Amino acid sequence: MAEHRLVTPDSPEYPVGLGDLEDPPPIYVSGYLTDATAVSVVGTRKCTRYGSDLARSFGKALGRSGWTTVSGLARGIDAAGHAGTLAVGGHAVAVLGCGIDVRYPAENRDLYQAILEKGGALVSEYPPGTRPDRWRFPARNRLIAAMSAAVVVVEAGEKGGALITARLAAEIGRPVLVVPGDVDRPASAGCNRLIRDGAFPVLGTDDLLEELELLIGPPPSKGTDAPGSDVPDGGIGIEELPSLWDCTPSEALVRLAHMEGEGLVRRSGDRILPV
């Protein structure tokens, strides 16, 4: 079982966006939360190959840009978005509809572990050991919506959690971006309806980044120094990174994971070396 801690609304670590909920709950957290702006990538469990590939591309783009990727880590679109973010060393946060120690669905066990190993976080409002009962997931979706500065729906049928997340996001003023699809494709029925009702259409990865910059501001990567440029030629110990970068240990781990994903540094024991 991963180590966890209870984070209350009065804690400095508590996600700012959750304060927009009527009754912000205490949350259980494993791993590391940061103050980076978050974007959620959500959609149907019964996605097409096209939808899965696109969600993965979106996750990569968000990770490279420095935005945190949030999802419910369900099978399908959620998992694909997180897999893309982790592939480039980005920061991922999974909001669970069960106890933080319950690996559900079982097929995503490796993804759960990768999120923790690469500096991300698992979040749940339910105590450890809580079963993944179906009624808990719609409630979980309000946390996804609130933690995100914007919600991206890749594929969604006529019913499902992604539509609930989109509705809750709109209710608290979060922009909803949606990928359009064939009008006769079941996995796109909910997406097309969201666009009809006023959501922002997204026509690809470049379009996503442009829309997000207009709606929530420039990504964290803009205007920053090239990652890894300040790692000494002889390397540096992992424990020295917070001092080098003037940040917290958790923020250092997130930045390190990003740099490793980009192939800018490598590990040699407990030392970090430039590539």
URMO-V542561 format. One line per field, one symbol per residue. psi: psi as a letter, one per 40 degrees, with the letter a starting at -180 (. if undefined). burial: b if it has 24 or more other ideal C-beta (glycine too) atoms within 12 Angstrom, else e. A space follows every 10 residues. Layout:
BEGIN
psi: ???
burial: ???
END
This chain:
BEGIN
psi: hiiiihhide idehhddeee idghiiihhh ahiieihihi hiaidfiidd dddddddddd ddddeeihhh iefiibdddd dddddddefi hhhhhifaie ehghideedd dddddddfea ihhieiiieh igideddddd ddddddeidi hhhdhhadii dddddddddd deehihhhhi iheehdeedd ddddddeeih ihfidddddd dddddeiiid dheiihheee hideiiidee ddddefiidd dddddddddd defdiiigbe ihii.
burial: ebebbebeee eebbbebbee beebbebbbb bbbbbbbbbb bbbbbbbbee bbebbbbbbb bbbbbbbbbb bbbbbbbbbb bbbbbbbbbb bbbbbbbbbb bbbbbeebee bbebbbbbbb bbbbbbeeee ebeeebbebb bbbbbbbbbb bbbbbbbeeb bbbbbbbbbb ebebbbbbbb beeeeebbbb bbbbbeeebb bbeebeebbe bbbebbeebb beeeeebbee beeeebebee beeebeeeeb bbbbbbbbbb bbebbeeeee ebebe
END
